[in-house]
Amino acid sequence: MAKFEVFQDKAGEYRWRLRHSNGQVIATPGEGFNSKATALNSIESVKKAAAEAETVEA
């Protein structure tokens, strides 16, 4: 089972990563957040969008 990890980086910004059960990081937001609450909101947005996302060939 994958899990989201929330952490504070060296610059003091909050970040998250989605880690697969095998330990591999499979997603990050690509940016830091000023507050933990904002980082958590970002996670919820990803969960919601991913559940509805379709797969397309680019």
KACOR-V577237 format. One record per residue. N is the residue number from 1. PSI is psi in radians with two decimals (NA if undefined). D_LAST is the distance of its C-alpha to the last C-alpha in whole Angstrom. Layout:
N&PSI&D_LAST + N&PSI&D_LAST
This chain:
1&2.35&28 + 2&2.76&26 + 3&2.58&28 + 4&2.33&27 + 5&2.23&29 + 6&2.34&31 + 7&2.87&33 + 8&2.26&34 + 9&-3.14&33 + 10&-0.45&36 + 11&-0.05&35 + 12&0.06&36 + 13&2.67&33 + 14&2.43&31 + 15&2.89&28 + 16&2.80&27 + 17&2.55&25 + 18&2.08&24 + 19&2.25&25 + 20&2.80&25 + 21&-0.32&28 + 22&0.01&28 + 23&-0.21&28 + 24&2.37&25 + 25&2.19&23 + 26&-0.17&20 + 27&2.56&19 + 28&2.82&21 + 29&-0.32&21 + 30&0.03&21 + 31&2.80&24 + 32&2.80&28 + 33&2.58&30 + 34&-0.44&33 + 35&2.72&34 + 36&-0.66&34 + 37&-0.69&34 + 38&-0.69&31 + 39&-0.75&29 + 40&-0.66&30 + 41&-0.65&28 + 42&-0.73&25 + 43&-0.80&25 + 44&-0.65&26 + 45&-0.73&23 + 46&-0.78&21 + 47&-0.79&22 + 48&-0.83&22 + 49&-0.70&19 + 50&-0.63&17 + 51&-0.47&20 + 52&-0.08&18 + 53&2.49&14 + 54&2.81&12 + 55&2.22&10 + 56&2.70&6 + 57&2.27&4 + 58&NA&0
